[in-house]
Amino acid sequence: MCVRRCLVGLTFCTCYLASYLTNKYVLSVLKFTYPTLFQGWQTLIGGLLLHVSWKLGWAEINSSLRSDVSTWLPASVLFVGIIYAGSRALSKLAIPVFLTLHNVAEVILCGHQKCFRKEKTPPAKTCSTLFLLAAAGCLPFNDPQFDPGGYFWAVIHLLCVGAYKILQKARKPNVLSDIDQQYLNYMFSVLLLALASHPTARLGPPHGSSESPTAARAGLGRLPVPREPRSDESLGAERSSARGISRSCT
C-alpha cells in the first residue's frame, strides 16, 4: 500500500513538472505567440480524456451537473484566469521563479482562513507560509533576469489561484467532487478560450520582425518596409561628401 502511494505521488510530480517544462519550451524556446490557442488545445484534450474515462467507467462524473454549473461558474472563470495569466508569466520568467510565486497562493488561503473564518492554523503551517512569503519577496531583488511584465502576470496568477482555492474550500461537501469540478473547468475553458483566441491570441510580434499589427492579425506575415524616394540633389550631396572623405584619407 505504501509503495502504491509512493508511485502515485511520483507519477503526479513527474506529470506536474512535465506540464510546466512543456509549456515553457513551447512559449520560450519555440516562441509560440498564441497562448490562448495552446491552452485551448490543452483543456480540450483534458476534457476529452475525462469524458472518455467517464464513458469507460474509469472515472465517476455526476450526470446532474447542469444544476450546479451556475454555482461553480465563478470558480471556472478564475480557472481560466489561472491558466492564462500563468502562461503569460511563464513565458517571461524562469520555472523556479514562477513556481515560487505560484506557491504564494497558499499564503492567501491561510490568511483567509485565519482572518475571516477564524480557523486555528498549526504553527508549522504558519511558519511555512511565512517562509514562502519571504522567499517571494526576495525574488525581485535577486533575479538577474527581472522582467516587470512577468512579475505582473505572476501576481495576477497567484491572486486567481488563491481566490480559486478559497471558493473551493467554501463549497459544501459532497456537492461536486474534484473530478466534477475539473470537468466543468475544462468545458468552460474550451468555450471561453475559443472566444478569446482572436482578440488576446498574440503575445507580440516575433523577435526581430517588422511585422505590422494589421498584418499579424490578417496572417500576412512579414511585409517589406517601403523606402522613401530619394531626390537627385540628395544623391549628389552624398556622392560629393564621399569624394571629400576619400581625398582627405589619401
N, C-alpha and C positions, 0 to 999 in steps of 0.2 A: 504493500500500500504506500509506503514511504517512497519507494523507487518510482512508483507511478506518478505520485505528486511532483517529484523532482523532475521527471521527464516532461510533465505538462508545463511546469514553470519554466524549464529550459526552452521548450518549444515556443512558449509565449514570448519570452525575452528575445529569442532569435528572430521571430517574425516581427516583433516590435521594432528592433534595431534595423532589420532589413527594410522595413517600410520607410524609415527616415533616410537610410542610405540611398534607397531608390529614388525618393523624392528629391534629395539633394543632388544626386547625379543628373537627374532629368532637368532640374531647374538651373543648376550652376554650371555643370560640365557640358551638357548638350545644348545649353542656352535656349531651352524651350520656353517661349514667352507667352504661352497661352495657358495659365494655371487653371482657369475655370474649366477648360475642356479636359485637362488631365485629371482634375478632381472629379469631374462628372463621369469619366470612364471608371475611375476607382470605385465611386459609390454605386455606379450601375453594376459593376462586376460583384461587389459585395452584396447588393440587394438580390441579384440573380442567384448567387451561391446560397444565401439564406432561404430563398424561395424554393430552390431545388432540394435543399436539405429538409425543408418542411414537407414537401411533397413525398420525399422518400422515407419520411418518418425518422430522420436523424435529429431533427430539432422540433420543438413544440412551440408553435406560434398561435396565440389566441385568435380564433376566427372572428370574434366580435370586436375587432379593433376599431371599427368605424365610430363607435360611440365614445372612444377615448382619444380620437385624433385631435379634436379641438382643445382638449385639456393639455395635450402634450405638444401642441403647436409651438408655444414659446421656446420650449427646450429644443425643438428641431431647428428653429431659427438660429438659436445660439450654436447649435452643432454646425450649421453652415458657416457661421462666423468663425468658429474654431478652425475649420479646415482651410478656409480662405485666408484668414489673417496668418495662420500658421505657415501656409505655403508662401505667402509674401515675405514673412520673416525668415523662413528657412532659405530662401533664395539669396539672402543678403548676409546671413550670419553663419558662423561655424556650428556644427552639430552639437558639440559640448556646451557652447554658449546658449543655443536655443533650448536645449533640454534643461539647463539650469533655470532659465527664465520660465519655462513651462511648468516646472515643479513649484514655482512660487504660488500657483493657484491653490495649493494646499494651505497656504497662509490665509488666503481669503476665506476658505471654507472653515478653517479653525477659528478665525476671528469672528465669523458669523455665528458659529455655534456657541462661542463663549460670551459674546456681547449681546446677541439678540435672543438666542434660545436658552441662555443661562445653563448650558451643559458643562459638566465638570470635565476638564481636559487633563489627561495624565501628564505629569511633569516631563516624561520622556518625549511625548509628542510636542509639548510646548517648546522644549529645547531644540528639537529637530526643525520645527518651523522657524524659530529664530535664526538658526544656522543657515537655513535656506534663504531667508530674507537678507541676512548679512552677505552671503555669497553673491546673491543677485545685485545687491547694492554696490559691491566692489567691482563687478564686471565692467561697467563702462569706463572706469579709471585704469583698468589693466588690460583692456582689449586692444591689441596692436592694429586690428582691422575694424576699428569702431565705425559703425555706419548708423547715423541717426534714423534713417528710414527703416532699417532693420529692427532697431530697438522700438521704434514707434509701433510697428506691426506686431512685435512680440508682446508689447504691453496690451494691445487690443486682444491678442490671442489669449493671454493668461486671464484677462478680465472675463472673456467669454467662457473659458474653462471653469473659472471659479463660480460664475453665475449658473452654469450648467450643472455643476455638482451640487450647488445649493438647491436648485429646483429638483434634482434627482433625489436628494435626501428628504425634501419636503413632500414627495409623493407618498400617498397611502400605500402600505404594503399589500402585496398580492393583487394589485390592480393591473399593473403591466410588469412583466418580467424584463430582465435585461435584454433578452433576445427580441421581445416585442418592441422595446424602446429603440433598439438599433435598427430593426426592420422599418419602423416609421421614420427614423432619421434618414435612412438610405433613400426611401421613396420620396420624401420631401426634398432631400438634397439634389437628387437627379432632376426633379422638376425645376427647382429654383436655379440651379447652376446652368441648366439648359436655357432658361430665360435670360440669365445674366451673362451668358458666354459672349454675346455680341458687344454690349457696352463696356464690360470690365475684363475682356479676354486678354488684351495685350499688356504686358508689363512695360514695354517700351521698345523702341527700335533696336535692332541688333547693334552690338558694339562696333563702331567704326562705319556705320551705314548712314547714308544721306537720304534715307527714305523719308518721304513726307508723310504726315499723319493721314492725309486723304488716300494716298497710295497704299498705306499699310492696311487701312480698313477695306479698301477695294481689292486687296490681294494682288496688286500690280507689281510688287517687288521694288527693287531699287531703280529709280528714274534718273536719267542723266541731268546734271545741273546745267542749264543754259548759260552760255557766256555772253557778256555784253559785247556788241560790235565795237571794234576799235577804229578810230579815225586815222587818216593818213598823217595828220600832224603829230599824234602821239607816237606813231611808229617811227617817224623821222626823228623825233626828240630822243627816243630810246636808242636809235642807231648812232646818233651823234654823241650821246653820252658814253656809249660803249667804245666808240673810237677814241674819245678823250682818255678813257681809263687805260686802254691798250697803249696809247702813246706815252702816258705817264709811267707805265710799267717798264717800257723799253728805254 
